[in-house]
Amino acid sequence: EVQLVESGGGLVQAGGSLRLSCAASGFTFDDYAIGWFRQAPGKEREGVSCISSRVGSTYYADSVKGRFTISSDNAKNTVYLQMNSLKPEDTAVYYCAAEVWTVVAGTKNWDRADFGSWGQGTQVTVSS
């Protein structure tokens, strides 16, 4: 059974940092892409970042480039999202999702791929 468990959310002031973790189990980690998505109240879900450790590829939404960094620890089957210079508009529930890399790679835009497994989400709130 695929399981994704997010942690690391919280309340932070604008300009601060948080590191989110996504602990994965139940699948061959190297075969999958792990994506981070977020959804703010009243807004559509947005793809934030994605990583494939197999091919060493990372992707970022324009809104977070230069501020967020995605990384993976294959020994721990965990993906991290380091978020720096946080802004109030980064406030959202953040979800990690997993899908076989070949499926994600076959999609024109990674954030439009049909990620099949999702975590429960972790709240990030950035105060101004």
DSSP file (Angstrom, degrees, kcal/mol; ACC not computed):
  #  RESIDUE AA STRUCTURE BP1 BP2  ACC     N-H-->O    O-->H-N    N-H-->O    O-->H-N    TCO  KAPPA ALPHA  PHI   PSI    X-CA   Y-CA   Z-CA
    1    1 A E              0   0    0      0, 0.0     2,-0.3     0, 0.0    26,-0.1   0.000 360.0 360.0 360.0 126.2    0.0    0.0    0.0
    2    2 A V        -     0   0    0     24,-0.1     2,-0.4    22,-0.1    24,-0.2  -0.546 360.0-178.0 -72.1 130.0    1.4    3.4   -1.0
    3    3 A Q  E     -A   25   0A   0     22,-2.7    22,-2.0    -2,-0.3     2,-0.4  -0.998  12.7-176.2-132.4 135.9    1.6    5.8    1.9
    4    4 A L  E     -A   24   0A   0     -2,-0.4     2,-0.5   114,-0.3   116,-0.5  -0.998   5.4-172.6-129.2 126.6    2.8    9.4    1.9
    5    5 A V  E     -A   23   0A   0     18,-2.0    18,-2.6    -2,-0.4     2,-0.2  -0.963   6.9-158.8-126.1 115.7    3.0   11.3    5.1
    6    6 A E  E     +A   22   0A   0     -2,-0.5     2,-0.3    16,-0.2    16,-0.2  -0.608  18.2 162.6 -90.1 151.6    3.8   15.0    5.1
    7    7 A S  E     +A   21   0A   0     14,-1.9    14,-2.7    -2,-0.2   115,-0.1  -0.968  38.6  69.4-155.0 166.6    5.2   16.9    8.1
    8    8 A G        +     0   0    0     -2,-0.3    11,-0.3     1,-0.3    14,-0.0   0.360  60.1 134.1 105.5  -4.7    6.9   20.2    8.9
    9    9 A G        +     0   0    0     12,-0.1     2,-0.3     9,-0.1    -1,-0.3  -0.159  22.2 121.9 -69.9 172.2    4.1   22.7    8.3
   10   10 A G  E     -d  124   0B   0    113,-0.9   115,-2.8   112,-0.1     2,-0.5  -0.989  59.6 -52.7 165.3-167.3    3.4   25.5   10.7
   11   11 A L  E     +d  125   0B   0     -2,-0.3     2,-0.3   113,-0.2   115,-0.2  -0.884  53.2 164.6-104.7 130.4    3.1   29.2   11.3
   12   12 A V  E     -d  126   0B   0    113,-2.6   115,-2.4    -2,-0.5     2,-0.1  -0.984  35.2-110.7-143.7 151.7    5.9   31.4   10.3
   13   13 A Q  E >   -d  127   0B   0     -2,-0.3     3,-2.3   113,-0.2    73,-0.2  -0.470  51.5 -81.4 -78.9 155.1    6.4   35.1    9.7
   14   14 A A  T 3  S+     0   0    0    113,-2.4    73,-0.2     1,-0.3    -1,-0.1  -0.295 120.7  29.9 -55.1 137.1    7.0   36.5    6.2
   15   15 A G  T 3  S+     0   0    0     71,-3.1    70,-0.6     1,-0.3    -1,-0.3   0.257  99.8 114.8  92.2 -10.8   10.6   36.1    5.2
   16   16 A G    <   -     0   0    0     -3,-2.3    70,-2.3    70,-0.2     2,-0.3  -0.078  57.9-122.3 -83.6-173.7   11.0   33.0    7.4
   17   17 A S        +     0   0    0     67,-0.2     2,-0.3    68,-0.2    67,-0.2  -0.930  21.0 179.4-133.3 152.8   11.7   29.4    6.4
   18   18 A L  E     - B   0  83A   0     65,-2.1    65,-3.3    -2,-0.3     2,-0.5  -0.977  17.0-145.5-144.1 153.6   10.1   26.0    6.8
   19   19 A R  E     - B   0  82A   0    -11,-0.3     2,-0.3    -2,-0.3    63,-0.2  -0.973  14.4-159.1-123.1 118.8   11.1   22.5    5.7
   20   20 A L  E     - B   0  81A   0     61,-2.5    61,-2.4    -2,-0.5     2,-0.4  -0.694   5.6-156.8 -91.8 146.8    8.4   20.1    4.7
   21   21 A S  E     -AB   7  80A   0    -14,-2.7   -14,-1.9    -2,-0.3     2,-0.4  -0.945   9.1-164.4-122.7 146.2    9.0   16.4    4.6
   22   22 A C  E     -AB   6  79A   0     57,-2.2    57,-2.1    -2,-0.4     2,-0.6  -0.920   9.9-161.5-130.4 105.0    7.2   13.7    2.7
   23   23 A A  E     -AB   5  78A   0    -18,-2.6   -18,-2.0    -2,-0.4     2,-0.3  -0.776  13.3-162.3 -91.0 123.9    7.9   10.2    4.0
   24   24 A A  E     +A    4   0A   0     53,-3.0     2,-0.3    -2,-0.6   -20,-0.2  -0.792  16.1 162.0-111.0 147.4    7.0    7.5    1.4
   25   25 A S  E     +A    3   0A   0    -22,-2.0   -22,-2.7    -2,-0.3     3,-0.1  -0.984  47.9  50.5-154.3 160.6    6.4    3.8    1.8
   26   26 A G  S    S+     0   0    0     -2,-0.3     2,-0.3   -24,-0.2   -24,-0.1   0.530  97.8  62.5  90.5   6.6    4.9    0.9   -0.1
   27   27 A F  S    S-     0   0    0    -24,-0.1     2,-1.1   -26,-0.1    -1,-0.2  -0.975  95.5 -83.7-154.4 166.9    6.5    1.4   -3.5
   28   28 A T    >   -     0   0    0     -2,-0.3     3,-1.8     1,-0.2     4,-0.4  -0.642  40.7-156.6 -77.7 103.6    9.9    1.5   -5.2
   29   29 A F  G >  S+     0   0    0     -2,-1.1     3,-1.7     1,-0.3    24,-0.2   0.844  86.0  57.2 -53.3 -43.3   11.0    5.0   -4.4
   30   30 A D  G 3  S+     0   0    0      1,-0.3    24,-0.4    23,-0.1    -1,-0.3   0.732 101.2  57.8 -64.4 -22.0   13.4    5.3   -7.3
   31   31 A D  G <  S+     0   0    0     -3,-1.8    70,-2.8    22,-0.1    71,-0.4   0.531  99.7  74.8 -85.0  -5.2   10.7    4.5   -9.9
   32   32 A Y  E <   -E  100   0B   0     -3,-1.7    21,-0.5    -4,-0.4     2,-0.4  -0.762  68.0-137.9-114.8 152.0    8.5    7.4   -8.8
   33   33 A A  E     -EF  99  52B   0     66,-3.4    66,-1.9    -2,-0.3     2,-0.5  -0.863  21.1-150.7 -95.5 141.1    8.3   11.1   -9.1
   34   34 A I  E     -EF  98  51B   0     17,-2.4    17,-2.2    -2,-0.4     2,-0.3  -0.965  14.8-169.7-114.6 125.5    7.3   13.0   -6.0
   35   35 A G  E     -EF  97  50B   0     62,-2.8    62,-2.4    -2,-0.5     2,-0.5  -0.861  15.9-144.0-115.1 149.6    5.5   16.2   -6.4
   36   36 A W  E     +EF  96  49B   0     13,-3.5    12,-3.1    -2,-0.3    13,-1.6  -0.951  24.4 176.2-108.4 131.0    4.5   18.9   -4.0
   37   37 A F  E     -EF  95  47B   0     58,-3.1    58,-2.9    -2,-0.5     2,-0.3  -0.860   9.9-159.9-125.6 161.3    1.2   20.7   -4.5
   38   38 A R  E     -EF  94  46B   0      8,-2.3     8,-3.1    -2,-0.3     2,-0.4  -0.991   5.6-165.4-143.0 154.1   -0.6   23.3   -2.5
   39   39 A Q  E     -E   93   0B   0     54,-2.0    54,-2.3    -2,-0.3     6,-0.2  -0.955   5.2-163.2-142.6 120.9   -4.1   24.6   -2.3
   40   40 A A    >   -     0   0    0      4,-0.4     3,-2.3    -2,-0.4    52,-0.1  -0.673  45.3 -78.2 -96.3 155.8   -5.2   27.8   -0.6
   41   41 A P  T 3  S+     0   0    0      0, 0.0    -1,-0.1     0, 0.0     3,-0.1  -0.289 117.7   6.8 -55.2 129.6   -8.8   28.4    0.4
   42   42 A G  T 3  S+     0   0    0      1,-0.3     2,-0.3    -3,-0.0    -3,-0.0   0.502 112.7 102.0  77.8   3.6  -10.9   29.4   -2.6
   43   43 A K  S <  S-     0   0    0     -3,-2.3    -1,-0.3     1,-0.0     2,-0.1  -0.816  75.3-103.2-119.8 159.7   -8.1   28.7   -5.1
   44   44 A E        -     0   0    0     -2,-0.3    -4,-0.4     1,-0.1     2,-0.1  -0.406  48.7 -89.9 -74.4 155.2   -7.2   25.8   -7.4
   45   45 A R        -     0   0    0     -6,-0.2     2,-0.4    -2,-0.1    -6,-0.2  -0.419  46.4-155.0 -64.3 140.5   -4.6   23.4   -6.5
   46   46 A E  E     -F   38   0B   0     -8,-3.1    -8,-2.3    -2,-0.1     2,-0.4  -0.966  15.1-125.5-125.0 133.0   -1.1   24.5   -7.7
   47   47 A G  E     +F   37   0B   0     -2,-0.4   -10,-0.3   -10,-0.2     3,-0.1  -0.650  29.4 176.2 -74.4 129.7    1.9   22.4   -8.5
   48   48 A V  E     -     0   0B   0    -12,-3.1    13,-2.5    -2,-0.4     2,-0.3   0.850  55.9 -23.1-102.0 -50.5    4.9   23.7   -6.5
   49   49 A S  E     -FG  36  60B   0    -13,-1.6   -13,-3.5    11,-0.2    -1,-0.4  -0.988  50.7-161.5-162.7 160.1    7.8   21.4   -7.2
   50   50 A C  E     -FG  35  59B   0      9,-1.9     9,-2.2    -2,-0.3     2,-0.4  -0.996   4.5-166.7-150.4 148.4    8.6   17.9   -8.4
   51   51 A I  E     -FG  34  58B   0    -17,-2.2   -17,-2.4    -2,-0.3     2,-0.5  -0.999  12.5-168.4-140.3 141.9   11.6   15.6   -8.2
   52   52 A S  E  >> -FG  33  57B   0      5,-2.4     5,-1.5    -2,-0.4     4,-1.4  -0.947   4.6-170.8-123.5 109.6   12.7   12.3   -9.9
   53   53 A S  T  45S+     0   0    0    -21,-0.5    -1,-0.1    -2,-0.5   -23,-0.1   0.788  82.7  64.5 -70.5 -24.4   15.7   10.9   -8.1
   54   54 A R  T  45S+     0   0    0    -24,-0.4    -1,-0.2   -22,-0.3   -23,-0.1   0.930 118.4  22.4 -63.3 -45.2   16.1    8.3  -10.8
   55   55 A V  T  45S-     0   0    0     -3,-0.2    -1,-0.2     2,-0.1    -2,-0.2   0.462 104.9-121.4-103.6  -2.3   16.9   10.9  -13.5
   56   56 A G  T  <5 +     0   0    0     -4,-1.4     2,-0.4     1,-0.2    -3,-0.2   0.834  60.2 148.2  69.8  32.6   18.0   13.7  -11.2
   57   57 A S  E   < -G   52   0B   0     -5,-1.5    -5,-2.4     2,-0.0     2,-0.3  -0.812  25.2-175.7-105.5 141.4   15.4   16.1  -12.5
   58   58 A T  E     -G   51   0B   0     -2,-0.4     2,-0.3    -7,-0.2    -7,-0.2  -0.972   3.2-167.2-131.1 150.0   13.7   18.8  -10.5
   59   59 A Y  E     -G   50   0B   0     -9,-2.2    -9,-1.9    -2,-0.3     2,-0.4  -0.978   2.8-169.9-137.3 147.4   10.9   21.2  -11.5
   60   60 A Y  E     -G   49   0B   0     -2,-0.3   -11,-0.2   -11,-0.2     2,-0.2  -0.991  26.3-116.2-138.9 144.8    9.6   24.4   -9.9
   61   61 A A    >>  -     0   0    0    -13,-2.5     3,-1.7    -2,-0.4     4,-1.1  -0.512  34.8-117.8 -69.2 148.4    6.6   26.6  -10.3
   62   62 A D  T 34 S+     0   0    0      1,-0.3     3,-0.4     2,-0.2    -1,-0.1   0.845 112.2  64.4 -57.5 -32.9    7.7   30.1  -11.4
   63   63 A S  T 34 S+     0   0    0      1,-0.2    -1,-0.3     3,-0.0   -15,-0.1   0.669 112.5  32.0 -67.8 -16.2    6.1   31.5   -8.1
   64   64 A V  T X> S+     0   0    0     -3,-1.7     4,-2.3   -16,-0.2     3,-2.3   0.461  82.9 127.6-120.3  -4.0    8.7   29.6   -6.0
   65   65 A K  T 3< S+     0   0    0     -4,-1.1     4,-0.1    -3,-0.4    -3,-0.0  -0.294  81.1  16.3 -58.3 135.2   11.8   29.5   -8.1
   66   66 A G  T 34 S+     0   0    0      2,-0.4    -1,-0.3     1,-0.1     3,-0.1   0.262 126.0  58.9  85.8 -13.0   14.8   30.8   -6.2
   67   67 A R  T <4 S+     0   0    0     -3,-2.3    17,-2.1     1,-0.2     2,-0.3   0.703  98.3  52.3-114.7 -35.1   13.0   30.4   -2.9
   68   68 A F  E  <  -C   83   0A   0     -4,-2.3    -2,-0.4    15,-0.2     2,-0.4  -0.809  60.0-167.0-107.9 146.6   12.1   26.7   -2.6
   69   69 A T  E     -C   82   0A   0     13,-2.4    13,-3.1    -2,-0.3     2,-0.4  -0.993   5.9-156.3-133.8 127.6   14.4   23.8   -3.0
   70   70 A I  E     +C   81   0A   0     -2,-0.4     2,-0.3    11,-0.2    11,-0.2  -0.816  21.9 161.7-101.2 142.6   13.3   20.2   -3.4
   71   71 A S  E     -C   80   0A   0      9,-2.0     9,-3.0    -2,-0.4     2,-0.4  -0.963  22.4-142.4-151.4 165.7   15.5   17.3   -2.5
   72   72 A S  E     -C   79   0A   0     -2,-0.3     2,-0.6     7,-0.2     7,-0.2  -0.985   8.5-155.1-136.8 148.0   15.3   13.6   -1.8
   73   73 A D  E >>> -C   78   0A   0      5,-3.1     5,-1.8    -2,-0.4     3,-1.0  -0.914  12.7-171.8-117.2  98.2   17.0   11.2    0.6
   74   74 A N  T 345S+     0   0    0     -2,-0.6     3,-0.4     1,-0.3    -1,-0.1   0.809  82.6  61.2 -65.6 -29.1   16.6    7.8   -1.1
   75   75 A A  T 345S+     0   0    0      1,-0.2    -1,-0.3    -3,-0.1    -2,-0.0   0.811 115.7  33.6 -65.7 -27.9   18.0    6.0    1.9
   76   76 A K  T <45S-     0   0    0     -3,-1.0    -1,-0.2     2,-0.2   -52,-0.2   0.390 103.8-127.8-105.8   1.2   15.1    7.3    3.9
   77   77 A N  T  <5 +     0   0    0     -4,-0.7   -53,-3.0    -3,-0.4     2,-0.4   0.923  66.4 134.1  50.1  47.0   12.5    7.3    1.1
   78   78 A T  E   < -BC  23  73A   0     -5,-1.8    -5,-3.1   -55,-0.2     2,-0.4  -0.981  45.2-157.8-133.0 138.3   11.8   10.9    2.0
   79   79 A V  E     -BC  22  72A   0    -57,-2.1   -57,-2.2    -2,-0.4     2,-0.3  -0.935  14.3-157.3-113.5 139.2   11.5   14.1   -0.1
   80   80 A Y  E     -BC  21  71A   0     -9,-3.0    -9,-2.0    -2,-0.4     2,-0.5  -0.850  11.8-159.4-116.1 150.2   12.0   17.5    1.4
   81   81 A L  E     -BC  20  70A   0    -61,-2.4   -61,-2.5    -2,-0.3     2,-0.6  -0.909  11.4-160.7-127.7 104.1   10.8   20.9    0.4
   82   82 A Q  E     -BC  19  69A   0    -13,-3.1   -13,-2.4    -2,-0.5     2,-0.6  -0.754   9.8-165.5 -85.1 122.1   12.9   23.7    1.8
   83   83 A M  E     +BC  18  68A   0    -65,-3.3   -65,-2.1    -2,-0.6     2,-0.3  -0.936  11.6 173.3-116.7 113.8   11.0   26.9    1.7
   84   84 A N        +     0   0    0    -17,-2.1   -67,-0.2    -2,-0.6   -68,-0.2  -0.727  59.1  24.3-113.9 165.0   12.8   30.2    2.3
   85   85 A S  S    S-     0   0    0    -70,-0.6    -1,-0.2    -2,-0.3   -68,-0.2   0.905  84.7-160.4  49.3  48.3   11.8   33.8    2.0
   86   86 A L        -     0   0    0    -70,-2.3   -71,-3.1    -3,-0.2   -70,-0.2  -0.254   7.6-158.3 -65.3 146.3    8.2   32.8    2.6
   87   87 A K    >   -     0   0    0    -73,-0.2     3,-2.3   -72,-0.1     4,-0.3  -0.847  31.5-110.4-121.0 156.6    5.4   35.1    1.6
   88   88 A P  G >  S+     0   0    0      0, 0.0     3,-1.8     0, 0.0    38,-0.4   0.842 117.4  63.6 -55.3 -32.1    1.8   35.4    2.8
   89   89 A E  G 3  S+     0   0    0      1,-0.3   -49,-0.1   -49,-0.0    -3,-0.0   0.566  88.6  69.3 -72.4  -5.8    0.7   34.2   -0.6
   90   90 A D  G <  S+     0   0    0     -3,-2.3    -1,-0.3    36,-0.0     2,-0.2   0.529  71.3 120.5 -82.9  -6.5    2.5   30.9    0.1
   91   91 A T    <   +     0   0    0     -3,-1.8     2,-0.3    -4,-0.3    34,-0.2  -0.407  40.6 105.4 -61.8 125.5   -0.1   30.1    2.8
   92   92 A A  E    S- H   0 124B   0     32,-2.0    32,-2.7    -2,-0.2     2,-0.6  -0.968  76.4 -79.1-178.7 170.8   -1.9   26.9    1.8
   93   93 A V  E     -EH  39 123B   0    -54,-2.3   -54,-2.0    -2,-0.3     2,-0.5  -0.865  48.6-147.6 -87.9 127.9   -2.2   23.2    2.6
   94   94 A Y  E     -EH  38 122B   0     28,-3.1    28,-2.1    -2,-0.6     2,-0.4  -0.846  16.4-173.4-103.9 132.0    0.7   21.5    1.1
   95   95 A Y  E     -E   37   0B   0    -58,-2.9   -58,-3.1    -2,-0.5     2,-0.4  -0.931  14.8-146.6-121.3 143.3    0.4   18.0   -0.2
   96   96 A C  E     -E   36   0B   0     -2,-0.4    23,-2.3   -60,-0.2     2,-0.3  -0.869  20.5-173.3-104.5 151.4    2.9   15.5   -1.6
   97   97 A A  E     -EI  35 118B   0    -62,-2.4   -62,-2.8    -2,-0.4     2,-0.4  -0.967   9.7-149.4-142.2 153.2    2.0   13.1   -4.3
   98   98 A A  E     +EI  34 117B   0     19,-2.2    19,-1.7    -2,-0.3    18,-0.7  -0.963  19.3 159.8-130.1 143.0    3.6   10.2   -6.0
   99   99 A E  E     -E   33   0B   0    -66,-1.9   -66,-3.4    -2,-0.4    16,-0.1  -0.978  51.2 -82.9-155.2 151.9    3.4    8.7   -9.5
  100  100 A V  E >>  -E   32   0B   0     -2,-0.3     4,-1.7   -68,-0.3     3,-1.1  -0.312  42.7-127.5 -54.7 133.0    5.5    6.5  -11.6
  101  101 A W  H 3> S+     0   0    0    -70,-2.8     4,-3.3     1,-0.3     5,-0.3   0.860 105.3  59.0 -58.0 -39.6    8.1    8.7  -13.2
  102  102 A T  H 3> S+     0   0    0    -71,-0.4     4,-1.1     1,-0.2    -1,-0.3   0.830 105.5  50.9 -62.8 -29.8    7.4    7.5  -16.8
  103  103 A V  H <4 S+     0   0    0     -3,-1.1    -1,-0.2     2,-0.2    -2,-0.2   0.934 113.6  43.6 -69.8 -45.6    3.8    8.7  -16.4
  104  104 A V  H >< S+     0   0    0     -4,-1.7     3,-1.6     1,-0.2    -2,-0.2   0.913 112.3  53.0 -65.9 -42.2    4.9   12.1  -15.2
  105  105 A A  H 3< S+     0   0    0     -4,-3.3    -1,-0.2     1,-0.3    -2,-0.2   0.786 103.1  59.0 -64.4 -26.9    7.7   12.4  -17.9
  106  106 A G  T 3< S+     0   0    0     -4,-1.1     2,-0.4    -5,-0.3    -1,-0.3   0.471  90.0  89.1 -82.2  -0.3    5.1   11.6  -20.6
  107  107 A T  S <  S-     0   0    0     -3,-1.6     3,-0.1    -4,-0.2     6,-0.1  -0.790  79.4-133.1 -98.5 140.4    3.1   14.6  -19.6
  108  108 A K  S    S+     0   0    0     -2,-0.4     2,-0.5     1,-0.2    -1,-0.1   0.918  99.3  26.3 -58.9 -43.7    3.8   18.0  -21.2
  109  109 A N  S >  S-     0   0    0      1,-0.1     3,-2.3    -3,-0.1     4,-0.4  -0.985  78.2-140.5-122.5 127.9    3.7   19.7  -17.8
  110  110 A W  G >  S+     0   0    0     -2,-0.5     3,-1.5     1,-0.3    -1,-0.1   0.833 100.5  59.6 -58.0 -33.9    4.6   17.7  -14.7
  111  111 A D  G 3  S+     0   0    0      1,-0.3    -1,-0.3   -64,-0.1     4,-0.1   0.546 100.2  57.4 -77.5  -2.8    1.9   19.4  -12.7
  112  112 A R  G <  S+     0   0    0     -3,-2.3    -1,-0.3    -8,-0.1    -2,-0.2   0.433  81.8 112.8-100.2  -2.0   -0.8   18.1  -15.1
  113  113 A A  S <  S-     0   0    0     -3,-1.5     2,-1.5    -4,-0.4    -9,-0.1  -0.331  80.3-109.6 -68.0 154.2    0.2   14.5  -14.6
  114  114 A D        -     0   0    0    -11,-0.1     2,-0.3     2,-0.0    -1,-0.1  -0.644  35.1-161.1 -87.7  83.8   -2.3   12.3  -12.9
  115  115 A F        -     0   0    0     -2,-1.5   -16,-0.2     1,-0.1   -81,-0.0  -0.524   1.9-163.1 -68.2 125.8   -0.6   11.6   -9.6
  116  116 A G        +     0   0    0    -18,-0.7     2,-0.4    -2,-0.3   -17,-0.2   0.684  65.0  50.9 -90.0 -19.2   -2.2    8.6   -8.2
  117  117 A S  E     -I   98   0B   0    -19,-1.7   -19,-2.2  -114,-0.0     2,-0.3  -0.970  63.1-177.8-127.6 137.4   -1.2    8.7   -4.5
  118  118 A W  E     -I   97   0B   0     -2,-0.4  -114,-0.3   -21,-0.2   -21,-0.2  -0.950  19.5-131.6-134.4 148.8   -1.5   11.6   -2.2
  119  119 A G        -     0   0    0    -23,-2.3  -114,-0.2    -2,-0.3     3,-0.1  -0.279  35.8-103.1 -85.5-178.1   -0.7   12.4    1.4
  120  120 A Q        -     0   0    0   -116,-0.5  -115,-0.1     1,-0.2   -25,-0.1   0.632  61.8-118.5 -85.4 -14.3   -3.0   14.0    3.9
  121  121 A G        -     0   0    0    -25,-0.1     2,-0.4     1,-0.1   -26,-0.2   0.069  14.8-125.5  95.7 153.3   -1.5   17.5    3.7
  122  122 A T  E     - H   0  94B   0    -28,-2.1   -28,-3.1  -115,-0.1     2,-0.3  -0.998  24.2-120.4-138.7 136.1    0.2   19.9    6.1
  123  123 A Q  E     - H   0  93B   0     -2,-0.4  -113,-0.9   -30,-0.2     2,-0.5  -0.574  23.1-170.9 -82.0 132.1   -0.8   23.4    6.7
  124  124 A V  E     -dH  10  92B   0    -32,-2.7   -32,-2.0    -2,-0.3     2,-0.5  -0.991   5.5-176.9-119.4 123.8    1.6   26.3    6.0
  125  125 A T  E     -d   11   0B   0   -115,-2.8  -113,-2.6    -2,-0.5     2,-0.6  -0.982   6.8-167.7-124.9 123.9    0.6   29.7    7.3
  126  126 A V  E     -d   12   0B   0     -2,-0.5     2,-0.3   -38,-0.4  -113,-0.2  -0.944  11.2-153.4-113.6 117.6    2.7   32.8    6.6
  127  127 A S  E      d   13   0B   0   -115,-2.4  -113,-2.4    -2,-0.6    -2,-0.0  -0.624 360.0 360.0 -91.3 148.0    1.8   35.9    8.5
  128  128 A S              0   0    0     -2,-0.3    -1,-0.1  -115,-0.2  -115,-0.1   0.451 360.0 360.0 -89.5 360.0    2.6   39.4    7.2
